[in-house]
Amino acid sequence: MKITLVSFGIAKDIIGSREMEYELPDSASVGNLLEKLAHDYPDFKDLTSIRVAVNTEYAKNDQVISPQDEVVLIPPVSGG
């Protein structure tokens, strides 16, 4: 299935795009997505505290993703 993947900050830098279609197996979970991202983009493994939102709601690793879902990668934010 294809999902819309939106990324910000360092996640966007690693992936090389703010928004893209991303291929996942049917019935993939958020955890499966993170594993596939780490496989496809090895530097992604360094993002240990990234959050994932599915359709504007924070999601846990066991949440199943549907093809119509918008998935957003939210890296840690720092500032001052």
Residue pairs with C-beta under 8 A, 6 or more apart in sequence:
1 23
1 24
1 25
1 26
1 28
1 65
1 66
1 67
2 21
2 22
2 23
2 24
2 67
3 21
3 22
3 24
3 33
3 65
3 67
3 69
3 70
3 71
4 19
4 20
4 21
4 22
4 69
4 70
4 71
5 15
5 19
5 20
5 21
5 22
5 71
5 72
5 73
6 18
6 19
6 70
6 71
6 72
6 73
7 15
7 17
7 18
7 19
7 72
7 73
8 18
8 72
8 73
8 74
8 75
9 74
9 75
9 77
10 47
10 75
11 44
11 47
11 50
11 73
11 74
11 75
12 18
12 73
14 41
14 43
14 44
14 47
15 37
15 41
15 44
15 73
22 33
22 71
24 32
24 33
24 36
24 65
25 32
27 64
28 36
28 64
28 65
29 61
29 62
29 63
29 64
29 65
30 52
30 54
30 59
30 60
30 61
30 62
30 63
30 65
30 71
31 61
31 62
33 52
33 65
33 71
34 44
34 50
34 52
34 61
37 44
37 73
38 44
38 45
47 75
49 75
49 76
50 73
50 74
50 75
50 76
51 58
51 73
51 74
51 75
52 58
52 59
52 71
52 72
52 73
52 74
53 59
53 71
53 72
53 74
54 63
54 65
54 69
54 70
54 71
54 72
55 69
55 70
56 70
56 72
59 71
65 71
